Amino acid sequence: MKKTTHYSLLVFSFLVLLTGCSKDVFDEYYERPESLEPPIYQQLEAKGNFKNLTALIQKAKYKDILSKAGYWTMMAPNDDAFTQFFQKEGISDVTKIDSVTASKIVKYALVYNAFRLEQLSDYQSAIGWEVDNSFRRRTAFYDGFLNKTVNGKPIVIVGSNRNNRGATTYYVNGDNNNKYLSYFEKEYFATKNLSTYDYNFFYPNSNFTNANVLGGHIEEADIIAENGVIHEVSQVSVPLLNLDQYLESNPNYSLFRSIVENNLVTYNFNQDATTAYRNYTGKSDQVFVKVYDATLAFSPNNENYLKQSDNDGQMDAYTLFVPDNNALQQFINTVLLKNYASIDKLPKYIFQDLVNAHMVPNAVWPSKVSSYNNALGEEIRFNFATDVKDAKVASNGFFYGTNKIQESNLFYTVYTSAYLDPKFTLATRLFNDGSGFREIVSDISQKYTLFLPSDAVLRSLGYDFNINRNEWMYTNPVNGAVATASIARSNLMRVLYNGIIPTPNGELNNLAGSGIIRSGDLDIPGEYIKWNNNKVFAAGNITPATVIGFEDKRNGRTYYIDKLIQFSEEAHGLTLKKLATANTNFSHFYNYLAQSTLYKIGDWIEGVEIGTSYTFIVPSNAAISQAVKDGVLPGTVATGVPNFNPALQGDKDLVADFIRYHIIATKTVSDDGLSEGLVETLRKDTFGEKTFIQINSAPGTLSFKDSAGRTANFIKSSSNNLADRTLIHLVDNYLLYKQ
């Protein structure tokens, strides 16, 4: 209460003092300082060479605004610039410019905030000024509400002022989507290592003067005014079209635009925009926001760049590459419609990928094209000297019209065989659902062979996808058992991964012979599969899959198969039992195993889990007999006759440790040279520490060296036997562990 009383007394005393003063003293106290420069309008008027611009300022009703306090940068075209503009537009003088055009020219010349020339290249970031990191500024001009005819119906629309990230994030009420003006300044060019080539690629008929504003240049900089800074420029600039508008305006790209408009654009009613429109015009029309698909890298009608911070549009912009109608039509005919009857039959994801392949969420400078990737993470595959026929600076980015398409990995790799064929939608769905398979087989820099089952094959074997529940399904075709969605997807992933083979040298281009090869990516190995006379199989195949056709792509070959390359879930002990029956040279090892403490009901082996990678190194019968003679295994030393079921616990432990040392843990090894060095075994030493053996592998040869320095060589004719994520090899010696 005291504070209020004291404040009131102070105010009253001040008023009394002022009342007692003469009017001259009052005016002198609040008089405009003589040192202050005139406002922008008065400066332009006084200069004498901006008569046309001041006439437009009056016609646009901006004289009062530019004669008062404010904080602007004005890119002011001089009278010579207007003389050129009149000639270009075919008009006689400034009186022929209507008020709407006048408003456009004036507002687009006005940049928010006052910047000297030396400041234009600096970026006003959220954490402070970043020197020489800017080439654009937001202007006072925006398109606002537009009347359009959409699907034959006239409507009022407004552009997205944000990139679509779902829900209603594509439009923020109160943001006018102001257009940006680009300039080309020496400090920025030096910092970014750009050259006159980067400027003249867009403006071939203009000279780079170290301070260009679009196609013109700054003739006199830093004319200081009370309410900002004026830069005299040599060209009249009307508001640039944004990428969306330029695409619409140029018939050379009508086919690309129709794909976008018909598949990736919606017009969404917006109440906030409708209310603003009614308040502004008094009209009752509903207003719709033109919204681009949320999967696209950016919205071509968004003037605001990312808007992660208020001014990020100062330092970057978008780039859109657009193939002309002839190039795109040829691509549609020869690639997209190879397996589809018409373009309207293509899945939406193809259009999404096609457009994203031509989008870069950065400003791609011509001399730096190799520094950028498109929205799919691919390098830009255009030769700017021969492929780019149209280069435009738009209000929200760079537009490049091309005579070819971006040759995306998705349309030219083995992945394409499934992706662009309706007979393989299930495989495509799994490739695309976060499995990582798409990224592997669509890598155009790596060679692959893809074994591809059709939807009909997958469904006949119990696999399908429930669209309503958005989940994978598996129903056992033999007993009708239904797996959970996660198991169904996991099993299908494993099956399809068996069909992805790195083949850098075309190793599987001829399947007439026989062989073994590892599936999966080079970084994440899959399982080993075999082929024999155009048939392929894995450990779980009762009957092999037959190749029924193939297609060559830029990064390899796709084989179409009539069955799955099936994994096994059979216990390893059962696989060894079958091997021992078929080939008696495995019998001594198996008999020791079957009678050991490691062997469990159901032919399971202690420490060996289904779904984990292993390698079994099985000494031949002769090698096992030698181990008995050497006292390494229980039996008759003199004759080497094994004792498969010893009574003493010490002998039982001896057998268990012997077997464990012949099982490589977490790694599947073959004679392909893909694995070398020390590998862990299942055996632990007396201190519980891991034990290791040395692998030496090269194409056609494989050997194992134990801790005692002894070597066991695989016997090729009896090795590379398939099991669950496992290979079983027969070797000519046993492995001995020494502490």
C-alpha positions, 0 to 999 in steps of 0.5 A: 500500500505504501508503495502505491501511495509513493508512486502516485505522489511521484507521478502527481509531482511530475505532472505538476512540474510539467504543467509549470513548464512552458510548451517550448521546454516540453517540445524541446525535451521530446524533440527528434534529435537533429543527428537522426537520419530521415526515415526510409521513405524520406531518404528515398525521396531525397536521393532523387533516383527512386521516383518510381519506387516512391510512387509504388510505395504510395500506391501500395499505401506503405508511405506512412509505414516507411515514414515512421519508426521501424526496423527494416532493410529495403532492397530499393530498385533505382529508376534505371532498374525500373526502366529495364523493368518497364521494357521487360513487361512492355509497359510505358511507365510506373502509372501502368503498374496496378496497386496489387503489383505495386504492393508485391514489389514494395513488400518483397523489397522489404526485409525484416530487421535492419542489416548493413551489407556486412551483416547480410551474410550472418545467420541470426541463430538462436544461440547468437550470430553465426558469421557468414552462414546466411544467404537469405532473409524473410520479406514482408510479402506473403501470398495469403489466401488464394482461389483455386479450382481443385477437382473441378471445384473452386475453393479458397486455399492457403499453403502449408507453413510447416513441413508435414510431420503428422496430425496438424503440424503442417499449419500454424495459425498466425504464421503468414508463410512470408517469402524469402529473398536470396542474395549472393555475397562474397563473404558467404561464398568464400566461407562456403567455397562457392564461386561465380559458377554457382551464381551464374548457373542460376543467372547466366546473363548477370555478372557476379559483383560480390553483392548480388540480389537475385539477378541484380546487384547492390549499387550503393550499400548502407544508406542509413535511415531512422527506421532501417537500412537501404541498399540501392539495387539494380533490378526490380524483384517481384516475389519469387514463386516457391517450389510448389508454384513454379512446378505448377506454372511450368508445363514442362513438368506437368507429369511430375506435378500430376503424380504429386497432386494425385497421390501426395497432396490433400486439401484439409479444411482448417477452422483457424484459417477459415476464421482468419479469412472471414475476419479479413475479407468478411466472406464465409468461404471455408479455407483449406490448407494444401498439405503434402504427404507426411512421408516427403522430406519437405512441403514444397509450399512451405516458405519457412524451411525447417522452423526448428528455430525462428530464423533457420530459413536464413541459412538454408533452403530446399532443393527439388529436382524435377524430370521433364515430361519426356524423361519421366514418361520414358521412366514410367513406361520402361520401369514403373509399368513393367508389371503394372497395367497403368500408373493409377495401379501403383502403390502409394509408397512408390510415388512417395519414394519417387518424389523423395528421390528428387528432394534434398532438404538443403540448398544444393549449390551446383559446384557442391552437388557431390556433398549432398544426399537426397531424402533417400540417403543417396548421392545426387546422380545428375551431371549438372553440365548435361542433365540440368536444363532449367535452374531457378532460385525459388522463394523457398529453395532451388529448382532444377529441371532435368532431362532424366530422373534420379536413378534411385537404388529403389528402381534399379537394384534387385530390391526392385524385382519385388518392389515394382511387382504386385506378385511380391507385396509380402516380401516388399512389405517386410523389406520396408517395415524396419527389417533393414532388408531394403537398405541391404538389397537396394545398395547399388554399390554392392552386388547381391543375389536375391532369391525371391518367393512370391505372395502365392508361395508365402501364402501357400506355406502359411504366411500372410499379413493382416492389414486390419490388425497391421500384423504378420500371420503364420498358420502351420499348413500341416496342423493349423497351429497359429503363431503370434504376430512377432514369431510370424514376422521373426520367422519370415525375416529369417526365411527371407534373409536366407535369400539375400546373398552377397555376390561381389563377383557374380558367384551365383550367376550359374547354378548348374553346378553345386556349392555352399555360400553364406547368406545375409549382409556382410556385416550381419552374417546369415545362414549357409545355404547350398545349391545344386543344379538350379535348386537351392536349400538350407538346413530346414528344407525337406525338398529344395526350392527350384529356380523358376526364373531370374532377372538381372539388375544393376547390383546383381541377379534376382532368382524367383523360387517356388519354395522357401529356403527354409531354416531348421529348428531341429536339435543339433544332436538329432542332426548329428545322429542322422549324419552318423547314420549316413556317414559312419565316420561321424559315429565315434564322435556322436556316440561319445556325445550321445552318452555324455552328460551334455546330451539331453532328452530330445537330442538337445546339447547342453550349452547349444541353443536353437537360433544361435550360430555354431560350428561343430568340428567333428574328428573322424573315427580314426582321429577319435581312436588316436585321442583314445590312444593318447589318453585324451578320451576314455577307452583302451589305450593300446588299441584305441577302442573308445569307451563311449559310456565311462563310469568314472566322473573324471572320464565323463568330465573328460568327454564333456570338455573334449566335445565342448572344445570341438564346438565353436560358439557364436560363429559359423565357419566354412571354407570360403575365407570369410572367417579367420583368427581366434574364435571362442569355443564352448569349453571353459578352463579350470578358472571358468575363462573362455578357451579359443582355437585358431581358424585358417580359411581360404576358398576350398580349404579350412583348418583349425589349430588348438592351444597345443599348436596342433592342426585339424584339417577339414575333409571337404567331401564330408564337411559343410553339413547344414544344421540350425545356424550351424555347419558341421565339419569332419576333420582329420585330427582331434583338438587338444586343449592345454591350460 
